[in-house]
Amino acid sequence: MDWIADYYGTLGDRKPVLSSVAPGDVLAALPAECPEAGEPWGTVMADLDRVVMPGVTNWQHPCFFGYYPANSSFPGMLGEFLSGALNGARPARAQGWPWRPPLSHVAAACPCETRPTPAYPPPPPPPAGAPP
């Protein structure tokens, strides 16, 4: 969370805005073999800054005028964070009504004009003798 807050707090100062890596740069920055044991979290985050971030286009940068809208938001990030904690609850991972009735109800109740029309059937009745 702190890294994300720091990233957004310094986004306007980040240069270059576009990726600054050439083909093969990221692969060359990775170790030839996977580590035998896990690494400390600080090492992982340092690798993110050293290896990954130079290759990232900073879509949310105030000087990036790309072809796609810069539409990431803190509420959206928090939603993704919670969704990741629930793991299988994301609509993209769910397989149908039995796995996502709460999400189907939320989608149906969404006041957004652009929401897709839910196509989920009502839940089947519980089997005879099943607890409520």
C-alpha positions as CSV (number, residue, x, y, z in Angstrom):
1,M,0.0,0.0,0.0
2,D,2.8,2.4,0.9
3,W,4.5,1.7,-2.4
4,I,1.3,2.5,-4.3
5,A,0.8,5.7,-2.4
6,D,4.4,6.7,-3.0
7,Y,4.1,5.9,-6.7
8,Y,1.1,8.2,-7.1
9,G,2.6,10.8,-4.9
10,T,5.7,11.1,-7.2
11,L,4.0,10.3,-10.5
12,G,4.2,13.8,-11.8
13,D,7.9,13.8,-11.3
14,R,8.6,10.4,-12.9
15,K,10.6,10.6,-16.2
16,P,10.4,9.2,-18.7
17,V,6.7,8.7,-19.0
18,L,7.0,6.0,-21.6
19,S,8.9,2.7,-21.2
20,S,12.6,3.1,-21.4
21,V,13.7,-0.5,-22.0
22,A,14.8,-2.2,-25.1
23,P,13.8,-5.8,-26.0
24,G,15.7,-8.1,-23.8
25,D,16.5,-5.6,-21.1
26,V,14.1,-7.1,-18.5
27,L,15.2,-10.7,-19.2
28,A,18.9,-9.6,-18.9
29,A,18.1,-8.0,-15.5
30,L,16.7,-11.3,-14.1
31,P,18.8,-14.0,-12.5
32,A,19.7,-16.9,-14.8
33,E,18.1,-19.3,-12.3
34,C,15.2,-19.1,-9.9
35,P,16.2,-18.6,-6.3
36,E,16.2,-21.8,-4.1
37,A,14.4,-19.9,-1.3
38,G,12.2,-17.0,-1.0
39,E,13.7,-13.5,-0.9
40,P,13.0,-10.8,1.7
41,W,10.1,-8.5,0.7
42,G,12.5,-5.6,0.5
43,T,14.5,-7.4,-2.2
44,V,11.3,-8.2,-4.2
45,M,10.2,-4.5,-4.0
46,A,13.7,-3.3,-5.0
47,D,13.5,-5.7,-8.0
48,L,10.1,-4.1,-8.9
49,D,11.8,-0.7,-9.0
50,R,15.0,-1.8,-10.7
51,V,13.6,-4.3,-13.2
52,V,9.9,-3.7,-13.8
53,M,9.4,0.0,-13.4
54,P,11.8,1.2,-16.2
55,G,9.6,-0.8,-18.6
56,V,6.3,0.6,-17.4
57,T,4.4,3.3,-19.3
58,N,3.1,5.6,-16.6
59,W,-0.5,5.8,-17.9
60,Q,-1.7,8.0,-15.0
61,H,1.1,10.6,-15.5
62,P,-0.2,14.1,-16.2
63,C,2.0,14.3,-19.3
64,F,0.8,11.1,-20.8
65,F,-1.6,11.7,-23.6
66,G,-2.1,8.2,-24.9
67,Y,-4.8,6.6,-26.8
68,Y,-6.6,5.2,-23.8
69,P,-8.1,7.0,-20.9
70,A,-6.1,7.1,-17.7
71,N,-8.9,5.8,-15.6
72,S,-7.3,4.2,-12.6
73,S,-8.7,5.5,-9.3
74,F,-8.0,4.9,-5.6
75,P,-11.5,3.5,-5.1
76,G,-10.9,1.1,-8.0
77,M,-7.6,0.0,-6.6
78,L,-9.1,-0.7,-3.2
79,G,-11.8,-2.7,-4.9
80,E,-9.2,-4.7,-6.7
81,F,-7.3,-5.2,-3.5
82,L,-10.4,-6.5,-1.7
83,S,-11.3,-8.6,-4.7
84,G,-7.8,-10.2,-4.7
85,A,-8.2,-11.0,-1.0
86,L,-11.4,-12.9,-1.8
87,N,-9.6,-14.5,-4.7
88,G,-12.4,-16.5,-6.4
89,A,-15.0,-13.8,-6.0
90,R,-14.0,-11.8,-9.0
91,P,-16.5,-12.0,-11.9
92,A,-13.7,-12.9,-14.3
93,R,-12.8,-16.0,-12.3
94,A,-16.4,-17.0,-11.3
95,Q,-18.0,-19.7,-13.3
96,G,-21.7,-19.0,-12.8
97,W,-24.5,-18.2,-10.5
98,P,-23.6,-20.7,-7.7
99,W,-20.1,-19.0,-7.3
100,R,-21.2,-15.4,-7.5
101,P,-24.7,-14.6,-6.4
102,P,-23.7,-11.6,-4.3
103,L,-21.8,-10.1,-7.3
104,S,-24.7,-10.7,-9.6
105,H,-27.0,-8.9,-7.2
106,V,-24.6,-6.0,-6.9
107,A,-24.4,-5.8,-10.7
108,A,-28.2,-5.8,-11.0
109,A,-28.5,-3.0,-8.4
110,C,-25.8,-0.9,-9.9
111,P,-27.1,2.6,-10.7
112,C,-24.6,3.1,-13.5
113,E,-26.1,3.8,-16.9
114,T,-23.3,1.9,-18.6
115,R,-23.7,-1.4,-16.6
116,P,-24.3,-4.5,-18.6
117,T,-27.7,-6.1,-18.4
118,P,-27.4,-9.0,-16.0
119,A,-28.2,-12.3,-17.7
120,Y,-28.2,-14.4,-14.6
121,P,-31.1,-16.6,-13.8
122,P,-32.6,-16.6,-10.3
123,P,-31.0,-19.1,-8.0
124,P,-32.4,-22.6,-8.1
125,P,-34.4,-23.7,-5.1
126,P,-32.4,-25.5,-2.4
127,P,-32.6,-29.3,-2.5
128,A,-35.2,-30.9,-0.3
129,G,-34.0,-31.2,3.3
130,A,-31.1,-28.7,2.8
131,P,-30.5,-26.3,5.6
132,P,-31.6,-22.7,4.9
